[in-house]
Amino acid sequence: MHAIAIHPGKTGAIRVERPEPVVSADNDVVIDVVEVGVCGTDREEVSGGRADAPPGSDELVIGHEMRGRVVEAGKGVTDLHAGDDVVLTVRRGCGHCGPCNAGRPGFCESGDYTERGIRGRDGYQCERVVDDRGNIIPVPKGVAAVAVLAEPTSVAEKAIAEAILIQRARLPEYDEVGKRALVAGIGPVGLLAAMALKLRGFDVTGMDIVDEDANRVVGLKAMSARYIDGREVQATDLDAHHAGPFDLILDATGAAAVEINLIDALATNGVYVLTGIPSGGREIPVAAGDLLRELVLGNKLVVGSVNASHEHFALAIRDLELALAKWPGVIEAFITSRHTPGEFERAFGKPADTDIKTVIAWAK
């Protein structure tokens, strides 16, 4: 079968052939790949950035945002049938640490996890895959058209779930309804985070450095969220611009200077979750004393969050279904370009200003 792969550490992607996957265990499920999303991680891998091939190979099939359709299941799988729409998780646990053995590989302590399409395990940019039933989330028919957004949504879901869990544990009267939330960086993860926050009752503001008529801003406002242009309002002035600080901040920019400065906009007892991963090697000046004083005296929390577990993918599917009903046509518009597998070089290229989510379609 056809697949798209890289040689980790080298630039460029190539078409390769892989054996047809088959059921080899009772809990195996063979799945036709329908479409696979392209994100910054994929483009980083294609440009020679961080990626690891499976043991014994110098090639890695990339792609970790997928939607598929069941072809065949092992005899131990009774709740999935041919034709069912599904999505698959990304990270696989190490098998020897507490969080992984508890089904929470996003919190792996050993560092020996693998990730499909990223680290030590082939991904989904191919015609067909096989995986264990435990890594598969069923998709209702009404959600299938946007199910490829489940993976980036799951990243937001994990970050938000952690923030709310922490706040409810330390503030017994905590209620997210009406709380002010800032989402910094309204690319796919940021937009989907804004979606999830709005569904939970937060008063949401998004911040980016694009014009008001950009697709992502249009999508943000269609969900009744506000927009702040980061070119006009500095991160350190956000609380004044918004008439008060934010109870929850979710960063999806990956810009270190922005991430540090956003702490200034966090309210007393607020929580700040970082999902964006900055590139290293560039030093920035930090008023460390003022920053640490603010965190301590304001009981403010800063939390890092990466990847997601099965439960967060399930939350993603649930929230996508709710959003489709609440804002007809809005979530569908987040998928702005689709390419055939033969157009993979174009798909992995620099996205256009109008793009939000690029997808490679493997099947109708």
C-alpha positions in Angstrom: 0.0 0.0 0.0 1.0 3.6 -0.5 2.3 5.8 2.4 4.2 9.1 2.9 7.4 8.9 4.9 10.5 10.8 5.9 14.0 9.9 6.8 14.2 11.5 10.3 16.7 14.3 10.4 16.7 14.9 6.7 14.5 17.3 4.7 11.7 16.2 2.4 9.0 13.5 2.3 8.8 10.6 0.0 6.2 8.1 -1.3 6.9 4.6 0.0 5.2 1.2 -0.1 4.2 -0.7 3.1 2.6 -4.1 3.6 -1.1 -4.3 3.9 -1.9 -4.4 7.6 -3.9 -7.5 8.8 -5.6 -8.7 12.0 -3.0 -10.6 14.0 -4.5 -10.4 17.5 -8.0 -10.7 18.9 -8.3 -7.0 19.7 -6.9 -5.8 16.4 -8.9 -3.5 14.1 -8.0 -2.8 10.5 -9.0 0.7 9.4 -9.1 2.4 6.1 -7.6 5.9 6.5 -10.0 8.5 5.1 -8.1 11.7 5.8 -5.2 12.9 7.8 -4.6 16.5 9.1 -1.3 18.3 8.6 0.1 20.4 11.5 3.2 22.3 12.5 4.7 19.0 13.9 4.4 17.4 10.5 6.0 20.4 8.7 8.8 20.4 11.3 9.4 16.7 10.7 9.5 17.2 6.9 12.0 20.0 7.3 14.4 17.7 9.3 13.2 18.4 12.8 12.4 16.1 15.7 11.2 12.7 14.7 12.3 9.1 15.3 11.9 6.1 13.0 10.7 2.7 14.4 13.4 0.4 15.7 15.3 -1.2 12.8 14.1 1.3 10.2 15.4 4.6 8.8 12.0 5.7 7.6 9.0 7.0 9.5 5.5 7.2 8.1 4.3 10.5 9.3 0.8 11.8 10.2 -0.9 11.7 13.6 -4.3 13.5 13.1 -6.6 11.0 11.5 -10.1 9.9 10.6 -10.7 6.4 9.4 -13.3 3.7 8.7 -13.3 0.2 10.1 -12.6 -2.6 7.6 -12.2 -5.7 9.8 -11.9 -6.5 13.5 -10.5 -9.4 15.5 -12.8 -11.8 17.3 -12.3 -10.0 20.6 -13.9 -6.8 19.3 -17.6 -6.9 19.4 -18.6 -3.2 19.4 -17.0 -2.0 16.1 -18.1 -3.2 12.7 -17.1 -2.6 9.1 -18.0 0.9 8.0 -17.9 2.5 11.4 -16.1 5.9 11.5 -13.3 6.1 14.1 -10.3 8.1 15.2 -7.1 6.8 16.8 -5.0 8.2 19.6 -1.4 9.1 19.1 0.7 8.2 22.1 1.4 4.6 23.2 2.5 4.0 26.8 5.8 2.7 27.9 4.3 -0.2 29.8 6.4 0.2 32.9 5.4 3.5 34.6 2.3 4.2 36.7 0.6 6.8 34.5 1.0 4.6 31.3 -0.3 1.5 33.1 -3.3 3.5 34.3 -4.1 4.5 30.7 -2.6 8.0 31.0 0.3 7.9 28.5 0.3 11.7 28.2 1.9 11.7 31.7 4.5 9.1 30.9 7.3 9.3 33.5 9.9 7.0 31.9 10.1 8.8 28.6 9.9 5.5 26.8 6.6 6.1 25.1 6.1 6.0 21.4 3.9 8.3 19.2 2.4 7.3 15.9 3.9 9.4 13.1 6.3 11.2 15.5 8.4 8.9 17.7 9.3 5.3 17.1 6.0 4.2 15.5 4.6 4.7 12.0 1.8 7.2 11.6 -1.4 7.5 9.6 -0.4 9.1 6.2 -1.1 5.8 4.4 -4.0 3.9 2.9 -4.7 1.5 5.8 -3.6 0.9 9.4 -4.2 -1.6 12.2 -4.3 -0.9 15.9 -5.6 -2.2 19.2 -9.2 -1.6 20.1 -8.1 0.3 23.2 -6.6 3.1 21.1 -9.8 3.6 19.0 -12.6 6.1 19.6 -15.9 5.6 17.7 -17.3 8.6 15.8 -21.0 9.3 15.4 -22.0 9.7 11.8 -22.9 13.3 12.3 -19.4 14.1 13.4 -17.5 12.2 10.7 -17.0 15.3 8.5 -14.9 17.1 11.1 -13.5 14.0 13.0 -10.1 14.7 11.6 -10.1 17.7 14.0 -10.3 15.3 17.0 -6.6 15.1 17.6 -5.9 18.9 17.9 -9.1 19.2 19.9 -7.9 16.5 22.3 -4.8 18.5 23.0 -7.0 21.5 24.0 -9.3 19.2 26.0 -6.5 17.8 28.1 -5.2 21.3 28.9 -8.6 22.6 29.8 -9.5 19.5 31.8 -6.3 19.8 33.9 -6.9 23.5 34.5 -10.5 22.9 35.7 -9.5 19.9 37.8 -6.9 21.9 39.6 -9.1 24.9 40.2 -12.0 22.8 41.6 -9.6 21.0 43.9 -8.1 24.2 45.4 -11.2 26.5 45.1 -14.3 24.6 46.4 -16.7 27.3 45.1 -15.1 27.3 41.6 -17.5 27.6 38.7 -16.1 28.1 35.2 -19.4 29.7 33.9 -18.7 33.3 33.3 -15.0 33.1 34.0 -12.7 35.1 31.7 -10.5 33.0 29.4 -7.8 34.1 27.0 -6.6 31.8 24.2 -3.3 33.0 22.8 -2.7 31.8 19.3 -5.8 31.0 17.3 -4.5 28.4 14.9 -6.3 25.0 14.9 -5.5 24.1 18.6 -6.3 27.6 19.8 -9.6 27.8 17.8 -10.7 24.4 19.1 -9.7 25.4 22.6 -11.9 28.5 22.3 -14.7 26.2 21.1 -14.3 23.9 24.1 -14.1 26.8 26.6 -17.2 28.4 25.1 -19.1 25.2 25.5 -18.2 25.2 29.2 -19.5 28.7 29.7 -16.3 30.7 29.7 -16.2 34.3 28.5 -13.5 33.8 25.8 -11.1 36.2 24.1 -8.7 35.1 21.4 -5.4 36.8 20.6 -3.2 36.5 17.5 -1.3 38.7 15.0 -3.7 38.4 12.0 -6.2 40.8 10.5 -9.8 41.0 11.7 -11.0 39.5 8.4 -8.8 36.4 8.6 -10.6 33.1 8.5 -9.5 32.2 12.0 -10.8 35.4 13.4 -14.1 35.0 11.5 -14.4 31.5 13.0 -13.6 32.8 16.5 -16.2 35.5 16.4 -18.8 33.2 15.0 -18.6 31.3 18.3 -19.3 34.7 20.1 -15.7 35.1 21.3 -13.8 38.4 21.1 -10.5 39.0 19.3 -7.4 41.0 20.3 -4.8 41.8 17.7 -1.4 41.2 19.4 0.2 43.7 17.1 -1.9 46.5 18.7 -2.1 45.3 22.3 1.0 44.1 24.1 0.7 41.0 26.3 1.6 43.1 29.4 -1.4 45.4 28.7 -4.0 42.7 28.0 -5.6 43.0 31.4 -6.2 46.7 31.0 -7.5 46.3 27.5 -9.9 43.6 28.6 -11.0 45.6 31.7 -9.5 43.1 34.0 -7.2 40.0 34.2 -8.1 36.5 32.9 -9.0 33.6 35.2 -7.7 31.1 32.7 -5.1 31.6 30.0 -4.3 28.9 27.4 -1.3 29.5 25.2 -1.0 27.9 21.8 1.6 30.3 20.3 4.8 28.5 21.1 6.4 31.9 21.3 8.6 32.1 24.4 8.5 35.9 24.8 4.7 35.9 24.5 4.3 33.0 26.9 6.3 34.7 29.6 4.6 38.0 29.2 1.1 36.5 29.4 1.7 35.7 33.1 1.1 39.4 33.7 -2.5 39.1 32.4 -3.4 36.3 34.8 -5.9 37.0 37.6 -5.3 36.3 41.3 -5.9 32.5 41.8 -5.8 32.1 38.0 -4.4 29.2 36.1 -2.2 29.4 33.0 -1.8 26.3 30.7 0.9 26.1 28.1 0.4 23.9 25.1 2.7 25.7 22.6 6.3 24.4 22.5 8.9 27.2 21.9 12.0 26.5 19.9 15.1 26.6 21.9 18.4 28.5 21.6 17.0 32.1 21.8 17.5 34.0 25.0 14.9 36.5 26.1 15.1 39.0 29.0 12.9 38.3 31.9 12.1 40.4 35.0 12.4 37.2 37.1 11.9 38.9 40.5 8.7 40.6 39.5 7.3 37.5 37.7 8.0 35.2 40.7 6.6 37.7 43.1 3.4 38.0 41.1 3.0 34.2 41.0 3.5 33.8 44.7 1.4 36.7 46.0 -1.4 36.0 43.5 -1.6 32.2 44.1 -1.2 31.8 40.4 -0.5 28.5 38.7 1.4 27.8 35.5 0.9 24.3 34.0 2.4 22.5 31.0 0.3 20.1 29.0 1.2 17.9 26.1 -0.5 15.1 24.1 -3.8 13.5 25.2 -5.3 10.2 26.4 -8.3 8.2 25.2 -10.6 10.2 27.5 -9.6 13.5 25.9 -10.3 12.1 22.4 -13.7 11.1 23.6 -14.3 14.6 25.0 -13.1 16.0 21.7 -15.7 14.0 19.8 -18.4 15.0 22.2 -17.5 18.7 22.0 -17.3 18.6 18.2 -20.8 17.1 18.1 -22.1 19.9 20.4 -20.3 22.6 18.4 -21.7 21.4 15.1 -25.2 21.8 16.5 -24.6 25.1 18.3 -22.7 26.8 15.5 -23.8 25.3 12.1 -21.2 25.6 9.4 -18.5 27.2 11.7 -16.5 24.1 12.7 -16.6 22.6 9.2 -15.0 25.8 7.9 -11.9 25.2 10.0 -10.9 22.6 7.4 -9.7 25.0 4.7 -7.8 22.9 2.2 -7.8 19.2 1.1 -5.2 17.6 -1.0 -4.7 14.2 -2.6 -1.8 12.0 -1.4 -0.1 12.9 -4.7 -0.1 16.5 -3.6 1.7 15.9 -0.3 4.6 18.2 -1.1 2.1 21.1 -1.5 0.3 20.0 1.7 3.5 20.1 3.7 4.6 23.4 2.3 4.1 26.8 4.0 0.4 27.3 4.6 -1.4 30.2 3.0 -2.7 33.0 5.1 -6.2 31.8 4.5 -5.5 28.3 5.8 -6.5 27.0 9.2 -6.4 23.2 8.8 -4.9 21.4 5.8 -5.9 17.8 5.2 -4.7 15.0 3.0 -7.7 12.9 1.8 -6.9 9.2 1.3 -10.4 8.0 0.6 -13.8 9.5 -0.1 
